[in-house]
């Protein structure tokens, strides 16, 4: 539907431009034929002054009208295929080059990987790309220059690299040499923006998305041959952002998307957000017999202070109970009741670094062996950490949300899951708690009903928590005086 809307907008805009060009050409031809030089000069003055026929105001500063932000080259290839199926081009210039660069079998994914992972990462999963599409009378041209394109398809990283950085301009002012030139004039006349699979884009660098939106619909810094007599009035009046349509598709809403909705969606006709009326939650559908899931709320006075409050609660309440249990002060070895297989899931990389540094330097954790897997870990580093965790050489394994998103590691030997924060994606909660603990039960490394799940949350985790525990439960968990809530698995097998 989004592709249909984009193609429809491009073709209607092109037809209007062609029609108005013919109209103006006929006016000029008739003025010559009837020798009405005065009338022609008057018309020319009107166009130069921007007071020409309003019906002929059909253009922007630059040609690109549609911007599509996509997570991978494979997603781009799928979008292009949909566009081609809609407009049925007779000719496709540079099609082979496009197929070579975007359409590939990619790596062979294991059948054990979940469907959402395979759908996102099958084929060419490169997230560094940008592509200009130009529509002609008979077909489509791939890899058109941005200023000659009608649709720009790109990943946030790929487009950011094409735009350059404001730091380059600052370096130039400071007298430093810089190769890259900042250029974002091609975004000045974008009329439709489509973010597809925004939940996947969130797992990339979201700052790139914000940077792109900050540079949409600005006055161009250079003139590029536009006809001022045919510029729409809202471009001249710097009101283009109020006429831009922004369409965002995501599996779920997040604070980042809500902020994008608030800061950058200004269409004068209004805005609409569609989301489920009620979430059922996943806490009762993990498929692990006898599993109890404990959610602990900690006080967090402000959003800015939430990371500090979370860290303090983790160190003072969670670590002594689940990680340091069984150690005595000054003991180099754990006592018999100390447990191995403690997985600490950490959504934020900054929090991950903070926790990892604490385990490395804190005296209280001096005798606790641990491993760490982040999104920046190499394959060999992740494999080594999982192997040591399985054998018990590492009692604790720190694991980030982005590492799980990009790799979906199958971690064995998990007996206790501590969630430093609940994940944005409820699928991740089911995989990390139910999935990992079920593997331990199946391999007989964990007895039935002995698995432990402890999740930390604050009032600022409301939207994430709702998708996990369900809409009917989340209100009580946020507002009740009690700060501990226990859920048991509903299924018996």
C-alpha positions in Angstrom: 0.0 0.0 0.0 2.8 2.4 0.8 4.5 1.6 -2.5 1.3 2.2 -4.3 0.9 5.6 -2.6 4.4 6.6 -3.5 4.2 5.6 -7.1 0.8 7.3 -7.4 2.2 10.5 -6.0 5.2 10.4 -8.4 3.1 9.7 -11.5 0.5 12.3 -10.7 3.1 14.9 -10.0 4.9 14.1 -13.3 1.7 14.3 -15.3 0.8 17.6 -13.7 4.3 19.0 -14.5 4.0 17.8 -18.1 0.6 19.2 -18.5 1.5 22.6 -17.2 4.7 22.7 -19.3 2.6 22.1 -22.4 0.2 24.8 -21.2 3.0 27.4 -20.8 4.5 26.4 -24.1 1.2 26.9 -25.8 0.8 30.4 -24.2 4.3 31.4 -25.4 3.6 30.0 -28.9 0.3 31.8 -29.2 1.8 35.0 -28.0 4.4 34.8 -30.8 1.8 33.8 -33.4 -0.5 36.7 -32.5 2.5 39.1 -32.1 1.3 40.0 -28.6 4.8 40.9 -27.4 3.5 43.0 -24.6 1.3 40.3 -23.2 4.2 37.8 -23.3 6.6 40.2 -21.5 3.9 40.7 -18.8 3.6 37.0 -18.4 7.3 36.7 -18.1 7.5 39.4 -15.5 4.8 37.6 -13.5 6.8 34.3 -13.6 10.0 36.0 -12.5 8.2 37.7 -9.6 6.5 34.5 -8.5 3.0 35.9 -9.3 2.3 33.6 -12.3 -0.8 31.4 -12.7 -1.3 29.5 -9.5 -2.4 26.4 -11.5 1.2 26.2 -12.8 2.8 26.1 -9.4 3.7 22.4 -9.4 7.3 22.0 -8.5 9.7 22.2 -5.6 13.3 23.2 -5.4 14.6 19.8 -6.4 13.2 16.7 -8.1 13.1 14.0 -5.4 9.6 13.7 -3.9 9.6 10.4 -2.0 12.1 9.1 0.6 12.0 5.5 1.8 14.1 4.5 4.7 14.7 0.7 4.9 16.8 -1.5 7.1 18.6 -3.8 4.6 19.4 -4.1 0.9 17.0 -7.1 0.7 14.2 -4.9 2.0 15.1 -2.4 -0.6 15.0 -5.1 -3.3 11.5 -6.2 -2.1 10.3 -2.6 -2.2 11.6 -2.1 -5.7 9.9 -5.3 -6.9 6.6 -4.0 -5.5 7.1 -0.7 -7.3 7.9 -2.5 -10.6 4.8 -4.7 -10.2 2.7 -1.6 -9.8 4.0 0.6 -12.7 5.0 -2.3 -15.1 7.9 -0.4 -16.7 8.8 -1.3 -20.3 12.4 -0.5 -19.8 14.7 -0.8 -16.7 18.0 0.9 -17.1 20.8 -0.5 -15.0 18.7 -3.4 -13.8 21.5 -5.9 -13.9 23.7 -3.6 -11.8 20.8 -3.4 -9.3 20.4 -7.2 -9.2 24.1 -7.7 -8.6 24.2 -5.2 -5.8 20.9 -5.9 -4.0 19.5 -9.2 -5.0 21.5 -12.1 -3.6 20.9 -15.4 -1.8 23.0 -14.2 1.1 24.0 -16.5 3.9 22.1 -19.7 4.6 20.1 -19.3 7.8 19.6 -22.1 10.2 16.1 -23.6 10.3 16.2 -23.2 14.1 16.2 -19.4 13.8 12.8 -17.6 14.4 10.7 -16.5 11.5 11.0 -12.8 12.2 14.8 -13.0 12.1 14.8 -14.9 8.8 12.4 -12.4 7.3 14.6 -9.5 8.2 18.0 -10.9 7.5 17.6 -13.4 4.7 19.2 -12.4 1.4 21.4 -9.3 1.4 21.4 -7.9 4.9 23.8 -5.1 4.3 22.6 -1.9 6.0 24.8 0.5 4.1 23.1 1.5 0.8 21.3 4.3 -1.1 19.5 4.2 -4.4 18.0 6.8 -6.6 15.0 5.8 -8.9 14.1 8.0 -11.9 10.8 7.5 -13.6 10.7 8.1 -17.4 7.9 7.8 -19.9 8.7 4.2 -20.7 10.5 2.9 -17.7 12.7 3.2 -14.6 16.3 4.1 -14.2 18.2 2.7 -11.3 21.2 4.5 -9.7 20.1 7.9 -10.9 21.8 10.9 -9.3 19.8 12.1 -6.4 19.0 15.4 -8.0 17.6 13.5 -11.0 15.7 11.0 -9.0 12.0 10.8 -8.1 12.3 8.2 -5.3 15.3 7.8 -2.9 15.6 4.4 -1.2 18.2 4.2 1.5 19.2 3.0 4.9 19.7 5.6 7.6 23.4 5.0 7.6 23.7 5.1 3.8 21.9 8.3 3.5 23.7 9.9 6.3 27.0 9.1 4.6 25.7 10.7 1.4 24.7 13.8 3.3 27.9 14.2 5.1 28.1 15.6 8.6 27.8 19.1 10.0 31.1 18.4 11.7 32.7 18.8 8.3 31.4 22.3 8.0 32.7 23.1 11.5 36.1 21.7 10.7 36.3 23.8 7.6 35.5 26.9 9.6 38.2 25.9 12.1 40.7 25.7 9.2 40.9 22.0 9.2 41.0 20.0 5.9 38.0 17.8 5.2 37.2 15.7 2.2 33.5 15.2 2.6 31.1 18.0 1.6 27.8 18.4 3.5 24.9 18.2 1.0 21.3 17.7 1.9 19.6 20.0 -0.7 18.1 17.0 -2.4 15.9 16.6 0.7 14.5 20.1 0.4 11.4 19.1 -1.6 10.5 15.7 -0.2 6.7 15.3 0.0 6.4 11.7 1.2 8.6 9.9 3.7 8.1 6.2 4.4 9.9 4.4 7.3 9.4 0.7 6.8 10.2 -1.8 9.6 11.0 1.1 11.9 11.4 -1.4 14.8 14.4 -2.8 12.9 15.7 0.7 12.2 15.6 1.3 16.0 18.2 -1.4 16.4 20.5 0.5 14.1 21.8 4.0 14.9 18.6 6.0 15.5 20.6 9.2 15.5 20.9 8.9 11.7 17.1 8.9 11.4 16.8 12.0 13.5 19.6 13.7 11.6 17.8 13.0 8.3 14.5 14.4 9.6 16.2 17.5 10.9 17.4 18.2 7.4 14.1 17.6 5.5 12.4 20.5 3.8 15.0 23.1 4.4 15.7 25.9 2.0 18.5 24.8 -0.4 21.9 26.3 0.1 22.5 26.3 -3.7 20.3 27.2 -6.6 19.8 24.3 -9.0 18.0 25.7 -11.9 14.4 25.7 -10.5 11.8 28.0 -12.1 10.6 30.3 -9.3 7.4 30.9 -11.2 6.5 27.3 -10.8 7.5 26.8 -7.2 4.7 26.0 -4.9 4.0 28.8 -2.5 4.7 26.7 0.7 8.3 26.1 -0.5 8.9 29.9 -0.8 7.3 30.5 2.6 9.4 27.7 4.3 6.2 25.8 5.1 7.0 22.6 3.2 7.1 20.5 6.4 3.4 21.2 7.0 2.6 19.6 3.6 4.9 16.5 3.9 3.3 13.1 4.6 5.2 10.8 6.9 4.3 7.2 7.1 5.9 4.9 9.7 5.4 1.1 9.9 6.6 -0.6 13.0 5.8 -3.9 14.8 5.4 -1.9 18.0 5.6 1.7 19.3 8.5 3.0 21.3 9.4 6.3 23.0 11.7 7.1 20.1 8.9 6.7 17.6 6.6 8.7 19.8 9.2 11.5 19.8 9.6 11.3 16.1 5.8 11.5 15.8 5.8 14.6 18.0 8.8 16.5 16.6 8.7 15.8 12.9 5.1 15.0 11.9 3.5 18.4 11.3 1.1 17.9 8.3 -1.6 20.6 8.5 -4.4 18.0 7.9 -3.5 16.2 11.1 -1.9 12.9 12.1 -3.1 9.5 13.0 -1.5 6.7 15.0 -2.9 3.1 14.8 -2.0 0.6 17.4 -3.6 -2.4 19.1 -6.4 -1.7 21.6 -5.1 -4.4 23.9 -2.0 -6.5 24.3 -2.4 -10.0 25.7 1.2 -10.4 26.8 3.6 -13.3 26.6 4.3 -14.1 30.3 1.9 -17.0 30.4 2.8 -18.5 27.1 6.5 -19.4 27.4 6.1 -23.2 27.3 8.3 -23.9 30.3 6.7 -26.0 33.0 6.7 -24.6 36.5 8.5 -21.4 35.5 7.9 -18.4 37.9 8.6 -14.9 36.6 9.2 -12.2 39.1 8.9 -8.6 38.1 10.5 -6.0 40.5 9.7 -2.3 40.3 12.2 0.2 41.5 11.7 3.9 42.2 12.9 6.2 39.5 12.1 9.9 40.1 13.0 11.2 36.6 13.7 9.9 33.1 17.2 11.4 33.3 17.9 9.7 36.6 16.5 6.3 35.5 19.9 4.8 34.5 21.4 5.6 37.9 18.4 4.3 39.8 18.4 1.1 37.8 22.1 0.5 38.4 21.8 1.2 42.1 18.9 -1.3 42.4 20.7 -3.9 40.5 23.9 -3.6 42.6 22.1 -3.4 46.0 19.0 -5.7 45.5 19.6 -8.1 42.6 23.3 -8.9 42.6 23.5 -10.0 46.3 20.5 -12.3 45.9 21.2 -14.0 42.6 24.9 -13.5 41.8 26.9 -13.2 45.0 24.7 -15.8 46.8 26.9 -18.6 48.1 30.1 -16.4 48.4 31.6 -15.4 51.7 33.7 -12.3 52.1 37.3 -13.0 51.0 36.5 -16.4 49.7 38.0 -17.2 46.3 35.6 -20.1 45.7 31.8 -20.2 45.9 30.1 -22.4 48.5 27.9 -25.3 47.4 24.8 -23.3 47.2 26.2 -20.8 44.6 24.6 -21.2 41.2 26.1 -21.0 37.8 24.3 -20.2 34.6 23.2 -16.6 35.4 22.3 -14.7 32.2 22.0 -10.9 32.6 20.1 -9.4 29.7 20.8 -5.6 29.3 18.8 -3.6 26.6 21.1 -0.5 26.5 24.7 -0.7 25.4 25.6 2.2 27.8 24.1 0.2 30.7 26.0 -2.8 29.5 29.3 -1.0 29.6 28.5 0.3 33.1 27.6 -3.2 34.4 30.6 -4.8 32.7 32.9 -2.3 34.3 31.4 -2.9 37.7 32.0 -6.7 37.4 35.6 -6.0 36.3 36.5 -3.5 39.0 34.2 -3.8 42.0 35.7 -5.6 45.0 32.4 -7.3 45.7 32.5 -9.0 42.4 36.2 -9.8 42.4 35.6 -13.6 42.7 32.7 -13.7 40.2 33.8 -15.0 36.8 31.8 -13.5 33.9 31.6 -13.2 30.1 30.1 -10.6 27.9 28.4 -10.6 24.5 27.5 -7.2 22.9 26.6 -6.2 19.4 30.2 -5.4 18.9 31.5 -8.9 19.8 33.1 -10.9 17.1 31.9 -14.4 16.3 34.9 -15.9 18.0 34.5 -13.8 21.1 30.8 -14.6 21.4 31.5 -18.4 20.8 34.2 -18.3 23.5 32.0 -16.6 26.0 29.1 -19.0 25.4 31.4 -22.0 25.7 32.9 -20.8 29.0 29.4 -20.1 30.3 28.2 -23.6 29.4 31.1 -25.3 31.1 30.7 -23.1 34.2 34.0 -21.3 33.8 31.9 -18.1 33.6 29.1 -18.1 36.2 27.6 -14.9 34.7 27.0 -13.9 31.1 26.1 -10.3 30.2 24.1 -10.1 27.0 22.7 -7.1 25.1 19.4 -6.6 23.3 21.1 -5.6 20.0 23.4 -8.7 20.2 20.2 -10.8 20.3 18.6 -8.8 17.5 21.4 -9.2 15.1 22.7 -12.7 16.0 19.9 -14.6 17.9 22.6 -16.6 19.8 21.4 -20.0 21.1 22.8 -19.9 24.6 23.0 -23.1 26.5 23.4 -23.6 30.3 21.1 -20.9 31.4 19.5 -21.5 34.8 18.7 -17.9 35.9 17.6 -15.0 33.7 18.0 -11.5 35.1 16.5 -8.8 33.0 18.3 -5.5 33.7 15.5 -4.0 31.7 12.6 -5.5 29.7 13.2 -5.6 25.9 11.3 -3.5 23.4 10.4 -6.5 21.4 8.2 -9.0 23.4 9.4 -11.8 21.1 12.9 -11.3 22.7 11.5 -11.7 26.2 9.9 -15.1 25.2 13.1 -16.3 23.5 15.5 -15.2 26.3 13.4 -16.5 29.2 11.3 -19.4 27.9 13.6 -20.3 25.0 16.9 -20.5 26.9 15.4 -22.1 30.0 13.6 -24.6 27.9 16.9 -25.6 26.2 18.4 -26.2 29.7 15.5 -28.4 30.7 15.7 -30.4 27.5 19.4 -31.0 28.0 18.7 -31.9 31.6 20.9 -29.1 32.9 17.9 -27.6 34.7 15.3 -29.5 36.8 11.6 -28.7 36.2 10.4 -25.7 38.2 13.9 -24.7 39.1 14.3 -22.0 36.4 14.4 -18.4 37.7 13.4 -15.2 35.9 13.8 -11.8 37.6 12.9 -8.7 35.6 13.6 -5.1 36.7 11.3 -2.3 35.6 10.4 1.3 36.4 7.4 3.4 35.6 9.2 4.6 32.5 9.1 1.1 31.0 5.3 1.2 30.7 5.0 0.6 27.0 7.6 -2.2 26.9 6.1 -3.8 29.9 2.6 -3.7 28.5 3.6 -5.8 25.5 5.1 -8.4 27.8 2.6 -8.7 30.7 -0.5 -7.5 28.9 -2.6 -4.3 29.0 -4.9 -5.5 31.8 -2.0 -6.1 34.2 0.4 -3.3 33.4 -1.6 -0.6 35.2 -1.5 -2.4 38.5 2.2 -3.1 38.2 3.0 0.5 37.7 0.6 2.1 40.3 0.1 -0.5 43.1 2.0 -0.1 46.4 3.5 -3.6 46.1 6.6 -3.6 44.0 6.9 -7.3 43.3 4.7 -9.3 40.9 4.9 -13.0 40.2 3.6 -14.8 37.1 3.5 -18.5 36.5 3.4 -20.4 33.3 -0.1 -21.2 32.2 0.7 -24.2 29.9 1.5 -27.6 31.3 3.6 -28.8 28.4 
